[in-house]
Amino acid sequence: MHTNSEQTRILVKKAEPEIWKTVIEIEHQLSQTTLDKKLRELIKIRVSQINKCAYCIDLHTKDALKYGETPRRIFALSAWSESPLFTKNEKSALKLAEEITHISNAGVSDECYSNLTEHFNKNEIAQLILSINHMNFLNRIAISTKMKHNE
């Protein structure tokens, strides 16, 4: 369990600063894509919810609000598939986020991928896949190192 009272194990960015520069550059490149910034943050929050990364949930909730996302939609995010608050394209992206995050369960279904192609072009699908996987990567670093907000 990740709690605030636990000590950070290691600061990866200080132990391997050159590699960390690459990690940050990937995030920078992803922020320059054509994907809607609010959708990117919703994906980051949902992936972080699944992975139980409190650090990332907090960080990306703040970013989503900054980009104009509503608290109501953020509160409903864990039940997105049942909620009328999300568009069909957002739901297709969130479904992909869940299937990639739970990749060992059944991979990414043909139905999920086919649905994506109705809402996004190939570049956007690639951007979604990269964004989702990068968030999973960052969650795993934050959780395994017990990263804190001040680090």
N, C-alpha and C positions, 0 to 999 in steps of 0.2 A: 504494500500500500504506500502510495506517495503522499507524504504529509509535509506540511511546512516546517516541522520541527527536525526533519532529517537533514543531515549534512549533504552538500553536493559531493559526489564521489570524485569527479574529475571535470575540469573545464576543457572540453575537447578543443574549443577554439584557441585556447592558450597552449595546449599540448601539441597541437598540429595546426598552426596558424596558416600555413600555405594551403593545406587541404581545405580548411575552413573557408578560405577566400573563394575557393571553387564552389562550395556549398552556397555561399552568399551570392555569388555570381549567377548560379542557377536560379535562385529566387528573383534576382534582379531581372534576368531575361524573361522569366515567367510573368513578371509584373508588366512587361512591355508588350505582351501578346494582345490579341483582339478580344479575349474573353472579358466579359463584364466583371468589373472589380467586385461588385456585391456577390455575384455568383461564385467567384474564386474564394471569397471569404466564407460563404456558406459551406462550400466544399471543405475548406480547412477546418471549420468548426465541426462539421459532421464527422469527418475522419477522426478528429481529435476526441470527439465524444465516444466513438466506437473504441478507440485505443485507450481511453480514459486518461488523456493527457491534460490535466487541469491547467498547467502552464499555458499550453497552446490554446485551449478553449478560451481562457481569459484574454490572452493577447489578440486572438482573431475576432472575438466578440467586440472588443474595443475598435478594431480596425473596420469591421463591418458597419458598426454604428457611425464611424467617421465617414464612410462612403455612402451613407444614407439608408442603410438597411434599418428596418423597424424592429424594435424590441419584440413585438408580437410575433413576427416571423421567426426570429431567433428562438423564442420560447417554444414555438411549434416545430422546430427543426427536427427533433428526435422522432416526430410522427409525420414527417413530410409526405409520406405516401398516402396518408389518409386525410391530409389537410387540403382545403380548397385555396389556401394562401399562396401556393406555389404553382408556377406555370408548367406546362407540359415539358418545355425544354429544360427548366430547372429540375423537374422530377427525373428526366432522363439522365441528367448529369449526376444527380444525387444517387440514383440507382447504380450508376457506374462507380461512383465513389465507394459505395457500400460493397459492391462485388469485388472491386480491387482490394479494398481493405481486408475483406474476408476471403482472399484469393484461394486459400487452401480448402475452402468448403466446396467450391464447384467451379472455380475459375470465373471468367466473364462469359455470361451466357450469350448465345447467338441472338436471343430476343432482346437483351439489353443493348447489344451493339447495333442491331438493326434499328431499334428505336432512336438511338443516338443519331444515326444517319438521316433521320427525318427532321432533325432540329439543328444539326451542326455540320459544317463542311469538314473535309479531311484535316485541314490545318487545325481547326478548332478541336476536333476529336483528339488529335495528337497533343494539343495543348492541355486538354482535360486529363489525358492519361499521364502526361508528365507532371502536371500540378498535383494530382492525386497521389502519385507515387512519391513525389518530393515531400509532400506533407506527411505521408506515412514514415518516410525516412527521418524527418525532423522530429516527429513524435517519438520515435524509437530512441533517438539520441537524448531527447529531454527526459524521457522516462528512465532510461538505463543509467543516466548520470545524475538523476534527481536534481535537474536544473532548476534554479530559482530565478525570479524576475529581476533581481539586481545584478545578474551575471552576464 
